[in-house]
Amino acid sequence: MIITKNLSKRYGEIAAVDDLTFSVQPGEVLGFLGANGAGKSTTMRMIAGFISPTAGQVSVCGHDIEEAPVAAKSCMGYLPEGAPSYGEMTVAEFLDFVADIRGLRGERRRQGRETVVERLGLAPVIEQVIETLSKGFRRRVGLAQALIHDPQVLILDEPTDGLDPNQKHEVRRLINELSKDKLVIVSTHILEEVHEVCTRAIIIANGRIVADETPTALESRSRYRNAVSLRFEKPDELAAACREVAALTEIAAVESDPRELRLTALPKPGAGALPAVSALIAKNGWDVPELHLEPGRLDEVFRTLTQPPVSLDTPPAAGDSA
């Protein structure tokens, strides 16, 4: 497992990471979420042993990362943000270099190299210079170096950032496969990744943990939990529906999107909005090709937890009394 206790990192007066304590068990895929600058990458680098904490401890598979760094890193694979590598090397040369650094010999070396080349589809580019590869293939090479020694723990910092949709799908599929026998931490600011690969999510803001729950539990915090979303075919029906749905006693608020011809009805606390909205659709004969109950919106929960509240107070003008 991974255990962090009171982990902190300061740069002068700036606290990049502030007193983080959490643990990750085998079989978990932990999504480590936060806005840019929240402290995600700094935390990943401390866990991986790339930078030393100002305070606190990190234990990986029972090894303290400061006191036994070689033992801790031997059971860990790490993909840094941007998947840095040696661009002048071929893929084969780079994998051989990483195998040497990892101390892989004999059958274990051969098996490890063959496995990552096959699993990540690197055979077509194995003799190609890394700096000439596409971003997707460079990310695959980065994953290959993290996996070549078959680690128990895999730490991936922004593994799909900058990839196209097809490349993102490939990487997420691979993470799901790897999670069957590895502990995986995925640092990301892409919220859709949480649903795709994570069994648990930690949200960090200003270097501190503000939430630690399953993705479903986080969604349940949303004001859109159990909201009714429906799409219309005709703009005039959307306008009429906004008025009539808003008048229902079960509805607290209505939001509409004229561009997508979509209406979202937010229920009052404890009220069930779907039966009332469905009855209204049937009564009026509206053409509604899409109707569903929302589980909640993770992006709205994320913004609520990571953005400071906006003050509506305006400071007094010069000369005014406070």
N, C-alpha and C positions, 0 to 999 in steps of 0.2 A: 504494500500500500504506500501511499504518499501521505505524510503528515507535516503540516506546517504549524508552528506555534509562535504567535506574536511576531510575525514576520514584518519587518519594516525596512524601508530604504529611503534615506534622505540625501538630497543634494543641496548642501548648505541649509538654507531656511525652508527649502521646498521638500515636502513629504510626498514622494512619488508613490510609495506603498506605506500604509499606516496600520500596523498591528493586525495583520491577517492571521486567523487561525481556522484551519479546516483540514479535513482528511478525505482521501479518495480510496475507495475499496476496489479490489479486483472485480472486473466485470462491469464497472461503471464507465460511462462516457460522460465526462464532465464538460459542459460548455462554460467557458469563462468569458463573460460578456461585459462590455463596457464601451463607452464612447472613446474616440481617439484621445489619448492623453490620460485615460483613467487609471493606468497602472498595470494593464494586462501584460504587456510585453516585459516590463520590469519584473513582474512576479514570475513569469515563465523563465526568464533568464536566471533568477535566483534559484528556482527549483532545479534547473538544469545545471547549475554550478558555473555559469558563465560570468556572473557577477556575485560579489559577496554582500550579504545583507548588512545593514547598519545595526540591526538587532533582530533577535529571534532565531529560530532553528528550522531546518528542513531535513526530513528523513525520507529516503527513498529505498523501499524494500529492506528496511531495517538498518540502513547505512546513513549516518549523518553526512550531509553533502560537504560540510566544512572539514570534519575530522577524518572522513574516509572517502574522499572524492572519487578515487579510481573505482572502488567497489560500487559506489552509488551510480556512477556513470556507466559502468559495465552492464547494468540491467536496464538502461534507459536509452531510448532513441529520441532525438530532438531535431525537429524541423524549425529553424528560426524563421522569423518573418522575412518574406522575400526569397527564401530558399537560396541563400548565397552559396557559391561554389567557385571552383577555379575554371574560369571560362576558357583558358587556353588548352585545357585537357580534353581528351575525348571522354565519352561516357565510360568506356571500359577502363581507361587510365584512372579516372576519378574513383570508380568503384574499387579498383585494386588498391588505390591509395588509402581509402577509408578502411578496407579490409586489413591493410597493414597496420594502420593506427589502432584498430580494434584488436589486433593480435590474433586474427583468424588464421588458422593453418589447416592444411590437409583437406580432409573430407568436409569439415565444417565450413571452410572457406569456399570450396567448390559449390556445396549445396546452398550456402547463403547467397552467393552471387547468382546462381541459376534461378533461385526462387524469386529474387527481387526483379530480375530481368523479365521473367515470365509473368509475374503477377502485375507488374507495372507496364507491360507492353513495350519494353525498351529495345527489343531485338532489332527493329528497323533503324535505330539511330545509335547502336552500340559503338560504332567507330566514328561517329560524328563529333566534331568539336562542340563543346557545350555552349559557347557564346553564339553559335549559329542556330541553336534550337529555338523552337517556339516557346512562349511562356508556359504553355501547358506541359510540354516535355521537360522543361527545366524544373517545374514543380514535381514532376514524376521522378526525376533524378534526385531531387532533394528528399523525397519520400524514400527512395531506394537506399540512400546512405543512412537514413534513420532506422531502416529495417534490416539491413544486411546481417546484423548479428542476432536477429530474432529476439529483441528485448521484451521484457515483461511489461515495461512502462513505455508509453509513447506520448510525447508532448509535441503538439502541433500548433504553431503560432501563426494565425491567419492563413490556414492552408489553402483557401480558395480565393483569396483576395486578388482581384485583377483578372481572374479566369473568365472565359465565356461560359454560357449556360451548360453547354455539353461537357466542358472540362470540369466544371463544378460538380456536375452529376457523377462523373467518373470518380473524382476524389471522394465524394461523400459515400458512394457505393463501396469504395475500398475501405473507408473508415468503419463502416458497418460490418464488413467482413473481418477486419482486424480486431474489432471489439469483442469478438467471440472468445478470444483467449488472451486479451491484453487489457490493461488499464489504460484508458486514453483520456488525455486532457486536450480540449480544442479551444484555443483562444480565438475569439471572433467578435466582430461587430455586426455580422450579417445574421439577422434574427431568424430568417428562414432555415438557417443551418441548425438551429436548436431543435426544430421539429424533425429534421431529416436524420440527425445522428445522435442526439444527446438524450440520456436518461435522467440527467440532473443539470441544473443551471445555477451558477453563481453570478450575480450582477455586482459589479464593482463601480464605485463612483468616487472620485477624489481620493483614490487609494484605499478605500474602505469597502467592506462587504455590506451591501444594502439589501440583498435577498439571496436565499439559498434554498431552492425548492425544485420540484419536478417542473417541466415545462407546462404540464396541465394545471398544476397548482398556481403557477404564476399567471396563467391566462385567466384563472378564476377570479383574480383580483380586478380584472378589467371592468369598466363601467358598461362595456358591450356584452358582458356575459348574459346569455339567454336573450339577447336582442334579436328581433326578427328582421332579416334582410330579404328584400324582394326586388326584382327587376321587371320593368315594364317594356312594352313594345311601342307605346304611344305617349308622347309628351303630355297630351291633355289628360290622360289617365293618371300619370304621375302627379300632376298638379292637384287633381281631384282627390287622389289617395292621400296626399299630404294633409289636406284639410280634414278628411274623414277619419284617418287613423289617429291624428293628433287629438281628436275629440273623444276617443275611447277612454273609458275610466281606467283601464289597465296600463295606459301608456303615459310615461313621464315626459318623453321628448321624442321628436322626429327629426331626422337628418335626411337631406336629399342631395343627390348628385345628378343634375340635369344632363350632364354630358353622357353618363352611363345609364341614365334613366333608372337609377337605383334609389330605393327608399330604405332607411334603417329606422326601426321603431324600438326605442329603449323602454323596457318595462319599469313600472314602479316597483320598489322593493317588495319582494314576496309575491308579486303578481305574475301570472302566466300570460304572455302576450300572444302566443301563437294561435290558440283557438279563436280569440276575438278577431285577430287580423284575418285568419283564414275564412271566418264567417263573413267578414266584410267583403272579401274578394269574391266569394260565391254570390253574395247578395247583389253586387254591382256588375258581375260578369266581366271583371277586368281580365285582360290578357296578360298573365304573369308566367313567363317561361322559366323563372327561377325563384324559388322560395326556400329559405333555410334558417335554422336557428343557430346563432353564432356561439362558439365556445368561449369567446373572448378574444381580445387583440393584444398580442404580446408587445407590439410596437408601442401601443398606448401605455401599457404597464411600464415598459422600459423608459419612456420619456418621463413618466410620473416619478420614477425612482431616481433618475439620473440628472434631471434638470432642476435647478433651484426654482422655487416658487416666484412668480412674477409679482412684484409689489405694485399695487395700484395707487400707492401714496405718492404724491409729488412733493418734492422738497419746497419749503417756503422761499419765495423770492427774496433777494437781498433787501434788507430793511424791514421785512415782515417779522412779526413776533412768532415764535415757535409755539 
